[in-house]
Amino acid sequence: MWKVKLKHKLSISQWGWIWDANGTATVTCDRSHKEFDICTMNGPTLLDQSSSTLFALGPHTWNQSNISMKIQPYPLKNDKSAMSSVKEITLTSTPPKSTCGATHHSPALVFSVGGYTGNFYHDINENFISLFITINSLFPNQDVTLVVTDGTIWWFQKYAELLSAFSPHHLIINANNLTTNHCFPSATIGLIKHGAITIDPKLLPYPRTLHDFSAFLKNTYTKSDTPSLYSNKRGKPHLTLVARKGSVSRVILNQEEVINVAKEIGFNVHVLEPSRNVSIANAYRLIHSSHVMLGVHGAGLTHFLFLRPGSVVVQVVPIGLEWAAKTYYADPPKVLGLEYIEYKIEANESSLLEEYGANSLVIKDPKAFHHGEWAKRRVYLKKQNVKLDIIRFKKCLVKAYEKANIFMNKVN
């Protein structure tokens, strides 16, 4: 039934096949989905490291020798900017000229981590949630060998533990650094995506949800005997501010004032400045030990996946970003049983007011200004910082403090 639901909108034109001499499809590609393509090599497969080509091994007829397909295995296929950094992989029934240098006994799952590498939201959503969905869709009771393309050294180092958790019995293959050809009993190329920080259990053979992914992260980064990073001997709830810094935009210009008022209310305040050098394990321990996570709309808020059910997410929403705020960081936390509080800034709290003026369409009616055009929407994402009204924002923090105390008393 789950396969029927997954494929109910497909037509013949949305599929591609390469056949072997016995009339069996050796390569099958499904291109019917809005955000991803996925292909399957149904038999023995050779990965040629020099040409980024996967060869279907087995009997072939002479007229099949030139048939091939191409795929960019990253689940944002209609985003030209993302896909410009995703290497194309060729799938072919042409007999390879080289032989296997290393032979594996589990299927390969080949995917790219190009796209928006380094953006924590995209790393989690396009890579790891999609990887979780794909493995639980196609390999729910089977080991796989992960073959990663377009990865950088820092990326592999940062996510080493998480990658290994998906394939604990096999080395992770960095396709960029191969010195020999690798062979597999079969291969799947591409990842399945359900949406923005979304897992639809109806599309999986054994239902899984965002709760299961959150539990997977917990099993990866904590042990049953791992102590909380911060004790609550003083009885104060912990608030972690996920800070944006430098020229990235959406910076809290009066961050120190915000920290001070949070301390006055009664929080122990910690600051997390996400970067490629920050250990995921350390970030997990910090966020998981917190009762409140606060931040301006942006990739750093994806750390809400590290929070315990019952803790609080406070999202500061700059002007013009209401839809994105709701889609990415208002709705998903509620699925995990988190308390959600939203602080929408007013025009006088946005740096855009000074640049464009109060009567500008940029300020008065963002939807009318950008009409969905990405170039104009970038104004709100890339050119806007915020200076919070401390008196008004304090009311938001008091509400978060009350909820945090309720949660803290429950867990203690």
Legacy VTK file of the C-alpha trace (Angstrom):
# vtk DataFile Version 3.0
C-alpha trace
ASCII
DATASET POLYDATA
POINTS 412 float
0.000 0.000 0.000
2.790 2.465 0.838
4.329 1.867 -2.599
0.968 2.551 -4.239
0.663 5.831 -2.349
4.210 6.788 -3.252
3.677 6.168 -6.964
0.003 6.970 -7.519
0.697 10.060 -9.638
3.302 8.511 -11.907
3.007 8.141 -15.673
5.127 6.190 -18.166
6.927 9.363 -19.264
8.186 9.921 -15.734
10.103 6.672 -15.644
13.282 5.581 -17.417
14.643 2.077 -17.946
17.758 0.348 -19.222
17.174 -3.318 -20.089
19.561 -6.253 -20.121
19.739 -9.015 -22.687
17.096 -11.040 -20.818
14.541 -8.243 -20.904
15.065 -7.274 -17.256
15.311 -3.629 -16.223
18.835 -3.166 -14.892
18.431 0.577 -14.302
15.192 2.275 -13.270
14.820 6.028 -12.767
11.838 7.768 -11.186
11.736 11.457 -12.096
8.133 12.104 -11.093
8.747 13.990 -7.883
8.933 17.743 -7.519
12.162 17.907 -5.542
14.087 14.708 -6.186
14.964 12.036 -8.735
15.905 8.547 -7.662
17.406 5.718 -9.691
18.089 2.058 -8.965
20.753 -0.250 -10.407
19.005 -3.583 -9.880
22.039 -5.849 -10.160
25.811 -5.880 -9.795
27.192 -2.386 -10.218
30.664 -0.942 -10.737
31.489 2.608 -9.656
34.220 4.091 -11.840
35.836 6.780 -9.736
37.518 8.563 -12.623
34.379 9.278 -14.659
31.606 9.434 -12.024
29.907 6.555 -13.815
27.984 3.584 -12.471
28.079 0.554 -14.780
25.422 -2.156 -14.700
27.350 -5.426 -14.799
25.860 -8.480 -16.447
24.702 -9.773 -19.839
24.058 -7.088 -22.465
23.027 -7.060 -26.118
25.113 -5.103 -28.614
22.436 -2.448 -29.193
22.278 -1.625 -25.494
25.926 -0.612 -25.315
25.378 3.135 -25.720
22.343 3.570 -23.460
22.902 5.764 -20.429
21.091 8.065 -18.028
22.242 10.928 -15.879
21.201 12.052 -12.428
22.156 14.749 -9.936
21.445 12.987 -6.623
20.446 15.958 -4.458
16.800 16.575 -3.446
16.421 20.165 -4.638
16.339 19.417 -8.346
14.495 22.602 -9.383
16.799 24.924 -7.457
19.361 26.011 -10.056
21.630 27.621 -7.487
21.810 24.470 -5.360
22.177 22.106 -8.295
25.017 24.098 -9.843
27.360 22.527 -7.269
26.010 18.973 -7.602
28.058 16.658 -9.792
26.185 14.703 -12.452
26.438 10.908 -12.277
26.112 8.688 -15.339
24.312 5.339 -15.158
24.950 3.006 -18.058
24.671 -0.538 -19.353
27.841 -0.080 -21.398
30.362 -2.749 -20.319
33.137 -1.107 -18.255
36.718 -1.165 -19.485
38.057 -1.575 -15.961
37.547 -4.142 -13.209
36.591 -4.049 -9.552
39.308 -2.878 -7.188
37.148 -3.261 -4.069
34.057 -5.426 -3.725
31.283 -4.729 -1.212
28.531 -7.084 -0.096
25.869 -4.521 0.748
23.982 -2.214 -1.644
25.328 1.265 -2.315
23.315 4.366 -1.543
24.825 7.185 -3.594
23.959 10.814 -2.851
25.413 14.309 -3.083
26.051 16.709 -0.222
26.712 19.586 -2.597
23.882 22.075 -2.958
23.873 24.309 0.092
26.647 22.544 1.996
27.472 24.298 5.249
23.969 25.666 5.820
22.818 23.676 8.858
19.177 23.612 7.769
20.045 22.190 4.363
22.618 19.767 5.765
19.951 18.346 8.058
16.953 18.526 5.727
18.400 17.646 2.321
21.023 15.230 3.604
20.160 13.621 6.906
16.373 13.681 7.153
16.249 12.610 3.508
18.810 9.879 4.239
16.666 8.711 7.176
13.582 8.608 4.932
15.369 6.812 2.090
16.902 4.098 4.258
13.611 3.511 6.061
11.761 3.450 2.722
14.049 1.224 0.675
16.367 -0.530 3.151
14.387 -0.815 6.410
16.014 -4.097 7.465
19.204 -4.042 5.435
22.721 -2.686 5.689
23.792 -0.152 3.085
27.129 1.352 2.127
26.966 5.135 1.859
28.705 6.671 -1.156
28.924 10.445 -0.791
29.707 12.823 -3.652
30.641 16.523 -3.531
31.719 16.298 0.104
34.506 18.373 1.625
36.907 17.205 4.328
35.455 19.526 6.972
31.935 18.275 6.175
32.928 14.617 6.670
34.689 15.497 9.911
31.737 17.478 11.241
29.141 14.793 10.506
31.283 11.658 10.924
29.310 10.291 13.883
25.964 10.855 12.227
27.031 9.288 8.916
28.376 6.248 10.755
25.106 5.869 12.662
23.299 5.311 9.358
25.785 2.641 8.259
27.493 1.342 11.410
29.047 -1.749 9.811
30.659 -0.116 6.783
33.112 2.638 6.000
31.672 5.785 4.455
32.915 6.152 0.886
34.007 9.628 -0.157
33.581 9.458 -3.935
35.821 12.494 -4.389
38.892 10.703 -3.037
38.645 7.220 -4.546
41.747 5.670 -6.055
40.114 2.460 -7.275
36.821 1.198 -8.664
34.214 -0.164 -6.242
31.627 -2.861 -6.942
28.287 -3.442 -5.197
25.487 -6.023 -5.471
23.153 -3.132 -6.412
22.938 0.640 -6.050
20.371 3.342 -5.341
21.218 6.851 -6.480
19.467 9.826 -4.904
17.518 10.567 -1.739
13.789 10.766 -1.019
12.444 13.972 0.493
9.009 14.604 2.004
9.213 18.361 2.550
10.613 20.931 4.953
11.729 19.113 8.115
8.942 16.627 7.438
8.607 12.860 7.555
5.302 11.460 6.291
4.713 8.059 7.941
2.122 7.149 5.290
4.885 7.034 2.678
7.032 4.544 4.583
6.620 0.734 4.758
7.099 0.879 8.530
5.777 4.243 9.740
8.426 6.643 10.983
7.990 10.251 12.083
10.076 13.245 13.056
10.003 11.816 16.593
11.939 8.800 15.319
14.516 11.015 13.625
14.908 13.025 16.829
15.404 9.768 18.762
17.972 8.697 16.165
19.924 11.907 16.816
19.737 11.313 20.558
21.046 7.756 20.197
23.882 9.065 18.054
25.060 11.891 20.259
24.266 10.745 23.798
24.609 7.635 25.885
22.168 6.541 28.573
24.652 7.581 31.258
25.587 10.940 29.697
25.006 13.635 32.324
23.211 16.866 31.553
25.666 19.535 30.452
24.350 21.963 33.060
22.989 21.110 36.491
19.991 22.921 37.938
21.230 23.249 41.519
20.126 26.882 41.548
16.739 26.054 40.099
17.247 28.346 37.114
16.075 27.301 33.643
18.705 27.374 30.905
18.218 29.482 27.796
20.483 29.023 24.785
20.649 31.902 22.339
21.526 30.684 18.846
23.400 33.743 17.638
23.928 35.032 14.137
27.169 36.914 13.792
29.074 39.171 11.417
27.862 39.744 7.868
25.355 36.875 7.684
22.302 39.179 8.194
19.402 38.814 10.656
21.803 39.636 13.470
20.390 40.845 16.801
22.097 44.239 16.975
21.362 44.647 20.705
22.191 41.068 21.655
23.870 42.024 24.935
20.722 43.831 26.058
18.687 40.736 25.243
21.076 38.545 27.241
20.969 40.912 30.205
17.189 41.069 30.341
17.003 37.276 30.092
19.340 37.023 33.066
17.254 39.572 34.991
14.147 37.454 34.439
15.956 34.452 35.919
17.549 32.477 33.085
21.003 30.991 32.974
21.998 32.181 29.490
24.360 30.428 27.073
25.269 31.504 23.554
25.776 29.129 20.644
27.403 30.543 17.517
27.003 27.814 14.884
29.867 27.359 12.449
31.561 24.579 10.544
34.055 24.260 13.405
31.451 23.710 16.132
31.210 20.067 17.175
27.734 18.646 16.598
28.114 16.512 19.716
28.853 19.584 21.847
26.036 21.568 20.257
23.699 18.637 20.895
24.614 18.460 24.581
24.139 22.210 24.985
20.747 22.389 23.280
19.490 19.117 24.744
20.286 20.396 28.245
18.449 23.671 27.637
14.896 24.524 28.600
14.584 27.334 26.054
16.210 27.911 22.672
16.007 31.425 21.264
17.029 32.762 17.871
16.171 34.902 14.868
14.682 32.993 11.925
17.511 31.177 10.164
19.340 27.886 9.764
20.563 27.815 13.362
17.027 27.236 14.615
17.221 23.755 13.077
18.906 22.861 16.374
15.361 22.571 17.788
15.661 18.913 16.764
18.052 18.537 19.703
15.551 19.761 22.314
13.585 17.577 24.710
9.764 17.424 24.369
8.226 20.093 26.564
11.065 22.596 26.177
10.535 25.939 24.464
11.469 27.397 21.071
11.368 31.190 20.740
11.605 32.412 17.146
12.181 36.063 16.329
10.521 36.706 12.963
11.869 39.605 10.859
9.482 41.401 8.519
8.764 39.663 5.220
9.663 36.195 6.523
6.367 35.074 8.044
5.758 32.163 5.652
9.265 30.764 6.016
9.125 31.166 9.798
5.892 29.180 10.002
6.936 26.478 7.549
10.421 25.750 8.888
10.413 26.624 12.573
6.847 27.039 13.837
5.076 23.895 12.617
7.840 21.228 12.921
8.661 21.932 16.612
5.013 21.395 17.513
5.204 17.923 15.945
7.950 17.095 18.457
5.896 18.287 21.414
7.856 21.506 21.909
6.349 24.726 23.181
6.553 27.426 20.521
6.615 31.186 21.069
6.878 33.709 18.257
8.054 37.296 18.407
7.251 39.233 15.228
9.324 42.351 14.954
7.757 45.658 14.023
9.055 47.981 11.334
10.998 50.128 13.796
12.960 47.037 14.892
14.183 46.255 11.363
17.300 47.737 9.771
15.340 47.925 6.514
13.333 50.865 7.853
16.343 53.169 7.794
17.405 52.021 4.332
14.034 52.075 2.550
11.833 54.391 4.617
8.524 53.822 6.374
6.446 54.482 3.254
8.339 52.017 1.074
6.530 48.939 -0.204
9.449 46.951 1.241
8.205 47.912 4.708
4.459 48.389 4.232
3.642 45.336 2.113
6.454 42.758 1.643
4.249 40.382 -0.400
3.356 43.111 -2.853
7.011 44.098 -3.075
8.534 40.715 -3.869
5.626 38.960 -5.683
7.402 35.689 -4.948
10.527 36.762 -6.861
13.620 35.307 -5.207
15.837 38.302 -6.017
13.460 40.604 -4.121
12.823 38.166 -1.277
16.570 38.170 -0.663
16.185 41.714 0.675
14.480 40.308 3.772
16.875 37.390 4.122
20.210 38.983 3.264
19.926 42.695 4.051
17.942 42.739 7.283
19.155 42.904 10.881
17.019 43.441 13.960
17.177 45.615 17.060
14.615 44.250 19.470
12.322 46.469 21.513
13.513 45.304 24.924
10.332 46.315 26.759
8.120 44.453 24.307
10.491 41.493 23.977
10.741 41.125 27.755
7.068 40.053 27.812
7.956 37.278 25.368
10.850 36.137 27.557
8.663 36.153 30.684
6.229 33.844 28.915
9.121 31.566 27.909
10.400 31.623 31.502
7.024 30.498 32.845
6.841 27.612 30.355
10.469 26.680 31.038
9.793 26.455 34.773
6.828 24.171 34.187
8.995 21.936 31.996
11.928 22.018 34.406
9.726 20.981 37.323
8.392 18.054 35.301
11.788 16.706 34.285
13.235 17.191 37.770
LINES 1 413
412 0 1 2 3 4 5 6 7 8 9 10 11 12 13 14 15 16 17 18 19 20 21 22 23 24 25 26 27 28 29 30 31 32 33 34 35 36 37 38 39 40 41 42 43 44 45 46 47 48 49 50 51 52 53 54 55 56 57 58 59 60 61 62 63 64 65 66 67 68 69 70 71 72 73 74 75 76 77 78 79 80 81 82 83 84 85 86 87 88 89 90 91 92 93 94 95 96 97 98 99 100 101 102 103 104 105 106 107 108 109 110 111 112 113 114 115 116 117 118 119 120 121 122 123 124 125 126 127 128 129 130 131 132 133 134 135 136 137 138 139 140 141 142 143 144 145 146 147 148 149 150 151 152 153 154 155 156 157 158 159 160 161 162 163 164 165 166 167 168 169 170 171 172 173 174 175 176 177 178 179 180 181 182 183 184 185 186 187 188 189 190 191 192 193 194 195 196 197 198 199 200 201 202 203 204 205 206 207 208 209 210 211 212 213 214 215 216 217 218 219 220 221 222 223 224 225 226 227 228 229 230 231 232 233 234 235 236 237 238 239 240 241 242 243 244 245 246 247 248 249 250 251 252 253 254 255 256 257 258 259 260 261 262 263 264 265 266 267 268 269 270 271 272 273 274 275 276 277 278 279 280 281 282 283 284 285 286 287 288 289 290 291 292 293 294 295 296 297 298 299 300 301 302 303 304 305 306 307 308 309 310 311 312 313 314 315 316 317 318 319 320 321 322 323 324 325 326 327 328 329 330 331 332 333 334 335 336 337 338 339 340 341 342 343 344 345 346 347 348 349 350 351 352 353 354 355 356 357 358 359 360 361 362 363 364 365 366 367 368 369 370 371 372 373 374 375 376 377 378 379 380 381 382 383 384 385 386 387 388 389 390 391 392 393 394 395 396 397 398 399 400 401 402 403 404 405 406 407 408 409 410 411
